[in-house]
Every structure is written in C-alpha cells, then in structure tokens.
Amino acid sequence: MGGLSFKKVLVANRGEIAVRVIRACREMGLRSVAVHSDCDRRSLHVRLADEAVPIGPAPAAESYLRMDRIIEAAKAAGAEAVHPGYGFLAENAAFARACAEAGLVFIGPNPAALELVGDKVRARRTMEKAGVPIIPGMSAVPSDPAEFAAAARELGYPVIVKASAGGGGKGMRVVHAEKDLQAAVEAGRREAGSAFGDASVYLEKYIAEPRHVEFQVLADEHGGIVHLFERECSIQRRHQKIVEESPSTALNPVLRSRMGETAVRAMLAAGYTNAGTVEFLLDADGRFYFMEVNARLQVEHPVTELVTGVDLVRQQILVAAGGKLGFGQEDLRQRGQAVECRIYAEDPARGFLPSAGRIIVLEEPRGPGVRNDSGVFAGWEIPVHYDPILAKLIVWAEDREKACRRMAAALDDYVVLGVRTTVPFLRDLVRHPDFLAGRTTTGFVGRHFADWSESAPEGDQLRLALAAAAWADADRPARAGAAPGAAGAGEAESPWASLGGWRTGGQDR
C-alpha cells in the first residue's frame, strides 16, 4: 500500500467519474465503495465497486447531495476516505468539513481553500492582492438590485452575469443592453440557486471571443506545488466545454511559462492543496485574466494525464493520505498532443436538448492512442435526473495533426443506438478547417455550427441502421412501453422511433 493511511475509499459520485476513481483505487490496492440512488442501482460504477450502498431516491437532492447519507454510508461500510469526483458535493466546503468531523479523509482540497475559491467574488479579491490579473468586475455580491445597473454602466456593455458559487456554466448570462440586465440577473439567480444552493450572482466585463485556457495544479501538504501545463477548452456550448486539448495552439513557451507560474501563485495565495485547476481567459493580444479556480478533479483531466504521464487521481489519493509529490516542476514535460471529446446524451440538432432512453447498442472505439472513460453500457437506461454526460473519448498522438486524425477516426467508430448523442456533431466539428488549424475561441460553435444538422445515412451506415432497427423491433416485447417516442396504439412505428429517434449519428460513424 506504500504507506497509505487508509484501505477503503467511498466514491461519492456516479457515472464515468465514479468508474474512473474506482479503477484507480483498484490499481492502488484500495477497496472501493459505491453509493447510488434508486435509479442507479444497476449502473456501471455499482457493478465495478467492491461494495455498494443505496442512499436515496433518484433526484440528486435526495441522494448524491445528501451529505448525511453519504457519510453514514462511508461509516457503515468501514471506509476511511471519501473521493467526491466532480460535481455534486466535490466543491462543497461544508461536506469536506463534515467528512473530517466524522473521521473521514476528504480526497480533495482543504475546507478553507474550498471556501475561498468557491466564492468567486472573494477569490477575485484574493487573486488581485496576489498580483494575478483579473477581469474587471464587481468586488462584492450586491445587496441592492440597483447596484447591478450601476456596475454594468461603469464596466460597459456587454457584461456577464456569473454565479458566485459553483461552475460548469451554471448561472451565467451574457447581457448586451441594460434593458436585458434585470431578467438576466434573475435567471442567473434561479439557475445558481437550483444548481448550487446559493443564488448569489455578480457581474464581470464580458470579453468577446477569448480563448479559454486552464492550468492543472497539484499541491501537497508539505509545500510541494507544480503545474502540469495547460488545457485548451475554448470549444463550448452554453458556457460548457465539449472539446479539450493539450498543448494549446495559442501558447508559445514564454506565455506558457508565465501562465503556469501565475497559476501556481494563485493556488499558493488560496492556501490550496490537492488537485485543482486555474482557469484563464486569453485575449487576441496574448493578455490573460484569472477567471476562477475549479477546486476538484476536472472532467478533462485525462488530457493532462496523456501528455504528462501523471495519473491525477492516483496523485489526489496519495496527497490526501499525507504523501509528498514525487516530482518537481523541472521533472514535468508535455509529450505529444491529446484531444478529448465529451460524449453527451443530447440532441445537437435541437439545441443540445437531453436525450433520455435506453442504450440498445454501444461500441466504443479502440486502438493505439485511444482511451475511453465511460460510465454506461448497452442496456443501460439513461436517467433524466443528472448531467447527461455518458463518456469521454480521449486520443493521443505524436503531434496535433495526427491527434486530430485519430480523433476523427475514433468518432467514426463510435456506435450508440437508442439515444441521440453528440457524436455526429463532434465528428463534423473535429474535421472543420478552423479546428484543424487551431483557430478556436469560445464563440467557435456559435459561429460555425449554429445551423448544424445531421447528414443522412448512406451506404453501410444505412444497412447497419436498418439491421439495428430490425433487432430493436424484434426485442420490443421485452421493452413494451419503454421505448422513447414509441408510436401510439395501432400506429405504424418507424425503425428510427424504435431506436429513440436515432439516425446515423446514433450509429455515429
């Protein structure tokens, strides 16, 4: 065990990230405990864990957000540590503190750092004092609604409404005129309150068409701290990342060094330990601004793992157990190029609306330089209660051109039948000339894919689709009443409807 202070870890999450942590525990010789809601009792992370404990009904507020039930589950199972993954309680200082009070090791940042960086307004003030460049904006959450209008006029439109707590694009609204400000603030408050239990919002100056570049940081409890270089995360929809890569085409060695050093300085100012990410906006002139700290393991962490060779989940566990980083900044290098595409159960042709239903067929790509971090399997019924991410497809190659080709080929090999996914959209995206040339900004999707529609099936794709539809049709008696979009009594049902509205993108070639 290499001197680890615990032998059993409870994973307080679900889906692909729970699977990722469970597998890391297995590799380290640690026993794992899964928790699950009622609708997740057959999920992949439950199947892979050494033990599983039910924690409540499907809604997250009654299960994965119930600190008391998760801590009770950990104690009942004899777990000594808790890994929160990302989302849910991962950045909740109260949960980290409750774990400590229960005698459990929280595998993540210390509560004080969580509290500081979790309050974006407070974090902005801290970073400004530390000499970290920040985006012009409000230095406090206003108590009077009239303060928003005054601040917006001072900053100059456009401005962006941002949630003071949380992340993932929740509570964010871009405002171009004063007449729209109040509605945007109210909408941001509602979304932030629902997502984070904290409805506080503030304003920042909106920087049009920046690049979103973040730096991964690791810090132990003995003063050791390093950055593991950058991830380019500019390809987004609704302020949420969908494609990430490393290295970034926007950085030269000098800028990379400056941004990395700034990220480390930011984390030192916050008293941060364990794994975390400092997010920056980079403008066209090479000026960068602190945006926020994601005080957790990032969805896109595999990109960093593939270019640095560092297992971030393993390092999280070792640091939480009191260990020292086994390397310094001088030991780290970027090698090759990694690209990640997030696979969501969403319909990109309908504004990325979630697509619920049963996965009938799942074939994930394989081969040299291809990695799948997946939380689903064929036969799995996708719940409507949680984030619709299914998996992450990550590729590595010696250079960016080869990595882009490898990603395109891997997406061509991705087969998902039964639900709509983002795979066909991503297949077109990674072949776009501007993406291939590295000309990406946060407005990339809106500029190039606002009117995207899926191409029609042809050739072997059509034959596979029809075969799969016939299979699904034969299987219908076992699925009576379960198929999304099923036709009413006496109506003829199309083969596409029997597959949950899937067409060639479902086959995803």
N, C-alpha and C positions, 0 to 999 in steps of 0.2 A: 504493500500500500504506500510505500515511500514516505511513511511518517504522517499520513493524513490523520486528522483528529476526528474524523467520522467515517462510518462504513455504509451508511444508508442515506439516500437523498430522496426527498419528496419533490416531485416536479409539479409546481402549482400552475399548470397551463394545459393546453390541448394542442391538437393539430401537429403541423410539421415541426414546430419548435420543441414541443414536448418530445417528439420522436428523436430529434437531434440531441437533446440533453440526455435522454435515456440511453442512447447509443454511446455517448461519451462516458457516461457512468459505467456502462458495461465494459468499455475498453480499459477503464481505470480500476476495474475490480470492485466497483461500488454497487451495492444493491439499489434498485430504484423502486419508488412508489408512485404510481399514477393516481391522480384524482380525476373524477369525471362526473359530469351532470348525467341526468337520466337519459338524455338522447345520445350521449357519447359512450354508453356502456359497452358498445361493440367496436369502438374506434381503434385505430391502429396503435395509438400510444398506450391504450389499455392492454392491448394484446402483447405488446413488447415489454412492458414493465414486469418486474418480478412480483409486484403486488399492486392491487388497485383498490381504491376506496371511493364509494359514492359520496357526493357532497351536496346533492340537491337537484331541484328541477332544472329544466333547460335554460331559462333566462339567466344570463350571466350574473345579474344582481342577486339571484338566489342560489348561486353555485360558485363560479370562478371568482366572484368578487366578495365572497363571504370569508373574511379573514378568520373568523372564529371557527368555521367548519374546517378550513384548511389546516389551521394549527391543531385542532382536535384530531384530524386525520393523521397528521405527522406524528403526534404523540402516541396515538393508538397503534400506529404501525412501527413505532420504535425508530423513526427516522431522526437523525441528529442535525440534518441540514435541509434547507429549502431552496430550490432554484426556481425563480419566478418566470423565466423565459423573457418574452417581451409582451407588452400589452397587459390587460387586466391589472394585477397588483405590482407589476415589475418596478414601477417608479413611485410607489406609494410609501412614503417615509413612515407612516403610521404602521403599515404592515411590517416593514423592516424592524421597527422598534418592538412590535408585538412578538415577532419571532425571537428577538433577543431576550425579551422578558420571559418567554416560555422555555428558554434554554436551547433554542434552535439557532444554528448558524444560517444567516441570510446570505446567499451567494449573489452578492451584488454590492453596490456602494453602501457606505455607512449612512445612517439616517440623517445626520446633519448635512452631509453633502446632497443627499436626495432632496431635503427640504429647500436648500439654497437653489440648486439648479432647476428644481421643479417649479419654482416661482420665477417665471421668465422675466418679470419686471425686476425682481431682486437680483437675478442673475445678471441682467444688463448693468445694473449699478456696480456689482462686484467686478465685472469684466472691465468696465470703464476705468475703475480705480487701478486695475492691474495693467492698464495700458493696452488692452485688447480693443481693436477698432470695432465699434458697434454701429448699427443702423440708426439714424436719427429717429427718435420716437418718444413716447411718454415714459417718464421715470417712475410713475406710480399708477396704480389702478384707480381711476377717478370715482369719487362718491357721488358727484353731481353729473347727470347726463349731459348738461350743457358744456362740460369740460371737453367732451369728445369733439364737438363742433369747433371749439376754440383751438384745440390742439391740431385738428385737421387743417384749419386755415393757416396756422403757423407753419406746419410741415409742408403744406402744399399738396394738392391732389395730383396723382392718386395716392391713397393711403391703404393700408391693410389692417383689418381687424384681426387680432390674434388672441387666442385663449392664453391666459396666464399660466394655466396648468396643462399637463398632457402634451400630446404631439400627434403625429400621423395625419396632419392637415385638418384635424377637427377644430371647429370654431373659427376657421379662417374665412375672411371675406374681403375681396378687393373692392374698393369704393373709388369711383372716378368723379363723383359730384356730391355736393353737400345734400342735395335732395334725397340721395340714397343712403346717407350715413346712418340715420336712426334705425332704419329697417335692417341694415347690415349688422349693426351692433346688437340688436335684439335677436336676430337669427344666430349670430355667433354665441351669444349668451345661452340660448336654448340648447344649441348643439354641444357646447362646452359643459354645461351642467349635466346633460344626459350622458356624455362620454366619460367625464372625469369627476362628477360630483362637485364641481367648482365652476360657477358660471362667470367668473371674473374674466374680463377681456380688456385689452388696451390697444393703442394704435402705434404703428410704425410707418415710416415713409415707405411706399411701395417702389421697389427697384424693378423696372421693366426689363424683361428678357435677360436676367442674370444666369449664371451657371451655379448650380448647387454642388458644392464640393465639401466633403466632410473628411475629418481625420479621426482614425481609430486610435484610442489611447488605452494603455494598460498601466496601472499603478498598483504596487503592493503596499503593505502596511509598514514597510521598513525604509521608505524614502525612495525606492526604485520606481522610475516612471519612464515610459518610452511612448513614442507614437509609431504606429505601423503603417504610415503613409496614408494616402488619400483614396477615396472612392468618389467617382463622378456619378451624381444622382440627378441629373438635370431632366431626364425623361420622366415626366409625371403626368398624372391626370387628377384633377380636383385636389391639387397640392399633395398628392400621394405618389411616391416613387413606384415605377413599374419596371425600369431597367437601370442597372447599376454596373459600373466597370472600374477597373483599376489596372494601370495608371490612367489618369485623366489626360486627355489630349490638350487641355488648356494650360497645363503647368509645365514650366521649364525647371531645371534643377534649382535655380536660385529662388523662384517663387515657391516651389515645393518645400524647400528648407525653411523659408520664412513662415509659411503657413503651419508647418509641423511644429516649429518652435513656439509659435503663438498658441497652438492647441495645447501644448504641454503647459505653457504659462497659465492658460485659462483653467486647466484642471488643478494645478497647484494652488491657484487663488481660491478655488472652491473646496480645497481640502479633500479632493476626490480620491477614492481607492477602488480597485477592481476595474472592469472593462467599461468604457464609455466612449461616446463619440461627440466631437465638437463639430458643429455644422456651420459652414460659412456660405455667404453669397459672394460670388466673384463677378465683378462687372467687366465690361468690354475693354476697359483700360488697365486691367490687372489689379484693381483695388479690391480687397476682400474685407468682409464685415462679419463679425460674430452674429450668428442667428440664435442658436440655442445649444444646449447640451442634452443629448439623449442618454439618460442615466441608466443604461441597460445594454444588453446584447442587441445589436441591430438585426433586422430582418436580413440585411445584405451582408452580414459578417462573412459568409463563405468566400466572397470576392477577395477579401483580405487574406483569408486562410490560404487560398490558392496561390497568391502572388508572393506571400512571405513565408509560407510553410509553417506558420504558427497556428496551433489549434486553440482558438479563443475560448471555447467552452472549457477545455481542459485547464487553461490558464485561470479562468474565473474560479474554478473549483480549488485549484492549488492556492491561489491568493486568499480565498475565503478561509482556507484551512490554516492560514498564517504563514504560508510559504513565501519565499523571495522569487522575484523574476530571475530566471536562469540566463538572462541575456541583457545586454545594454543596447543603446541606440546604435552604436558602431557595429553591432552584430547583425543588424537588420538590412535587408536588401529587397527591392522589388525585382521579381523574376517573371518575365513573360507578361501576358495580358489575360485577365479574367473578365468575363461578362456574365451577368446574372439577369434572367428574365423571371418575373413573378407570374405564376400561373394562377389566375383567379377564376372562380365560377361566376363569371359576369358576361353579359352580352355587350360587346363593344359597339355593335351597330345600334343599340338602344340606350346610348348614354352610359354604358357600363352598369346597367341595372343588374343586381344579383340574380343568379340563375340557380334555383334550388332544384332538387330531384335526385334520382339515383344514378350513380355511375355504373353503366352497363358493361363497358369495356374500357380498360386502362392499359395502355402500352407506353411505358416511359423509355425515352431514348437511352442507349448505352453506347459504349465505345471509349477509345482513348481520349482523355481530357474532358470527359462528360461526367457531371455529378448531378444527382437528383436528391434534393431534400424534400421528401414528400410526406404528407400526413394522411393519405387516402388510399383506397384500394377498390378494385372492381366489386360492385355490390354495395358500396357504402352510400347511404342516403345523406346528402349534404344538408345539415341543419340550417334553418333560416335565422338562428339566434346570434350568430357570430360573424366575424370578419370572413369573407368568402375566399380567402387565400387557400389554395389546395396544395401548392408545391412551389419550389424554386428550382429552376433549371440553370445550372452554372457550367460554363465551359472555361477551359484554359488552353492556351496555345503559346507558341514562342513569340508571336508578335500580334498586333491588333488585327491586321488583315486576316491572318489565319484564324484568330479567335472569332471574328465576325462570320467567316465562312462556316466554322464549326458550329456556331450557334444557329445559323440558318438551317444547316443540315439537321441538327438535333430537333429543331422545331418542326421540320418536315416529317420527322419520325415520331412525333408525339401524337398518340391516339387517345382521345377521350370521347366516349359515346355515352349519351344520356343527358348531358347538360351542356349548355353553352359555356365556352371558356374564352379566355383572351388569347389563346394560342394562335388562331389565324391572324388576328390583329398584330401580334408580335412578329409573326412570320413576315408580314409586309414591312413592319417598322424596321427590322434589322437589315432589310435589303434597300432601304431608302438611301439615295445618294448622299444626302446631308449627314445621315447617321454614319455611313461608311467613311465619310470624310472627317468625322469628328466634330461637325458643326452642330452642336446641340446646346440648347438653352431650355429654361423651364417652360417656354412657350412652344416647344417643338411639336408636341402632339396637337395643340390647338391650331397651329399654323399649317401643318402638313396633313393632318388626319381628321379634321373637323367633319368631313363628309364621307368618312370611310364606310365602305360596305364590303361584305364578304363576297369573293368571287364564287361563281357557280362550280359545282363539281364536274369533273371531266375524267375520262379515261379510267384508270384503275381505281381512282378515288371514288368515282361513282359506283363502280362494281362493289367495292368494299362497303360503301354506304348502304347499298341495296341488300347486300348479304347480312350486314348487321341489323338492318331493319327487319328482315325476314326472321332472324334469330330472336329479336325482341318481340316480334309478333307471336312466334311460337311460345315464347315464355310468358305471354300476357296472362294466362290463367293464374299463374303464381303471383302475379303483380296486380290483380284486379283492383281497380280503383286507385292505384298508386302512381300511375304514370302522369307526370305533369302535362297539362294541356290535352288530356285524353278527351276524345270525342264523346258527345252525349249518346244516350241510348238510341240505337237504330241508325246512327250516323256512320258513314264510312270514315275510317281513320287513316290518314296518310302515314307512310313509313317514317316521315320526319317527326310527326307528332308523337309517335310511339317511342321516339328517342329523346323526348323532352325538348323538341324544337331544334335538334342538331342538324346541321348540314355538313359540308366538307370541312368546315372549321372544327366540327366535332371530331372528325377523323383526324383533323389537324395536320394534314400534310400540305 
